[in-house]
Amino acid sequence: MAQRNTWQRERVRDALADAQGFVSAQSLHATLREENTGIGLATVYRALAGLASSGDADSLQSPEGEALYRACSSEGHHHHLICRSCGLTVEIEAKDVESWAHRTASLHGFTAAEHVVDIFGLCTPCTNRRAAEGAA
C-alpha cells in the first residue's frame, strides 16, 4: 500500500536529507520538535518506514540494535562504511561481497538470496582525534 504524500512526510523527508549520516527516528523527531512542526514520533516512524520501503531512504540496524535512517543518495543495491563516532557514511560497491553472497547461497541450495552488509569503524579524522587524545 502506497503512503500518502502529506506535508508531514515531506517535512520528515527534508529533515532526513538535512541530517548528517544515519539518524534514529527519535533524533529526527527531536529536531522536528525543536522546529515546532507539531509532527509526532509515530508519524516520524511511519514516514521513515515508508521512505525506506520506497527506496528513498537507507535503513540499517546499529551495532546497539537501533534502527537508523539516511536519505538515499544512490539507486540500486549498495553497502556502507559508517563511522561509529561521527556518523560519516560512505556508500560503497562491494563486488567481492556480492559474489561471495550468491556463491554461498547457491552452495547451500538457496535461490533469490538477498543480503545487507554495513561496515562500522572509525573514519580518519576520528581515528586521528582519538590518537591525539590518547597521547595527551
C-alpha positions in Angstrom: 0.0 0.0 0.0 1.5 3.4 -1.0 1.8 6.1 1.6 0.0 9.4 1.0 2.3 12.3 0.3 1.4 14.5 3.3 3.2 17.7 4.4 4.4 15.8 7.5 6.0 13.1 5.3 7.6 15.7 3.1 9.0 17.5 6.2 10.4 14.2 7.6 12.0 13.6 4.1 13.5 17.1 4.2 14.8 16.7 7.8 16.4 13.4 6.8 18.1 14.9 3.8 19.5 17.7 6.1 20.8 15.2 8.7 24.4 14.1 8.7 24.8 10.4 8.3 22.4 7.9 9.7 20.0 9.1 12.4 17.4 7.4 14.6 13.7 8.3 14.5 14.0 9.7 18.0 16.8 12.0 16.9 14.9 13.2 13.8 11.8 13.7 15.9 13.8 15.9 18.4 15.0 18.1 15.5 11.4 18.4 14.2 10.1 19.2 17.7 12.8 22.0 18.1 11.3 23.5 14.9 7.8 23.4 16.4 6.4 21.3 13.5 3.9 19.5 15.6 4.9 16.2 14.0 4.6 13.3 16.4 7.0 10.5 16.9 4.6 7.9 15.5 4.3 10.0 12.3 8.1 10.1 12.1 8.4 6.3 12.4 5.7 5.8 9.7 7.3 8.3 7.3 10.7 6.8 7.7 9.4 3.3 7.2 7.7 4.4 4.0 10.7 6.2 2.8 12.9 3.1 3.4 10.4 0.8 1.7 10.2 3.1 -1.4 14.0 3.3 -1.7 14.1 7.0 -0.8 16.0 6.2 2.5 18.6 3.7 3.6 17.8 1.8 6.8 20.2 -0.2 8.9 20.5 -1.5 12.4 23.2 0.0 14.5 25.6 -2.3 16.5 23.4 -1.5 19.5 20.2 -2.7 17.7 18.6 0.7 16.9 17.0 1.3 13.5 18.9 4.2 11.8 17.9 6.0 8.6 19.6 8.2 6.0 18.4 9.9 2.8 19.4 7.6 0.0 21.8 9.2 -2.5 22.2 6.4 -4.9 19.9 3.9 -6.6 20.3 0.2 -6.6 21.9 -2.2 -4.1 24.9 -0.8 -2.2 26.7 -1.0 1.1 28.0 1.5 3.6 31.1 2.3 5.6 29.9 4.1 8.7 32.0 5.9 11.4 30.9 4.8 14.8 32.0 8.1 16.3 30.8 10.9 14.0 28.3 9.0 11.7 30.2 9.8 8.4 28.8 7.4 5.9 30.3 6.4 2.5 28.3 4.4 0.0 30.5 1.6 -1.5 30.3 -1.1 -4.1 31.4 -4.5 -2.9 31.6 -6.8 -5.9 33.5 -9.4 -3.8 30.7 -9.4 -1.2 28.1 -9.8 -4.0 30.0 -12.8 -5.5 30.5 -14.4 -2.1 26.9 -14.0 -1.0 25.5 -15.5 -4.2 28.1 -18.3 -4.2 27.4 -19.1 -0.5 23.7 -19.1 -1.0 23.9 -21.4 -4.1 26.3 -23.8 -2.3 23.6 -24.3 0.4 20.8 -24.6 -2.2 19.3 -21.1 -1.7 18.0 -19.0 -4.5 16.9 -15.4 -4.8 19.3 -14.6 -1.9 19.5 -11.1 -0.6 21.9 -9.6 1.9 22.8 -6.5 3.9 26.4 -5.5 4.6 27.3 -2.4 6.5 30.8 -1.9 7.9 31.2 0.1 11.1 34.6 1.6 12.0 36.3 4.9 12.6 36.9 7.5 9.9 40.4 9.0 9.5 39.6 12.3 11.4 38.0 10.4 14.3 40.9 8.0 14.4 43.4 10.9 14.4 41.4 12.7 17.1 41.4 9.6 19.4 45.1 9.1 18.8 45.7 12.7 19.8 43.6 12.4 22.9 45.4 9.3 23.9 48.8 11.0 23.5 47.7 13.9 25.6 
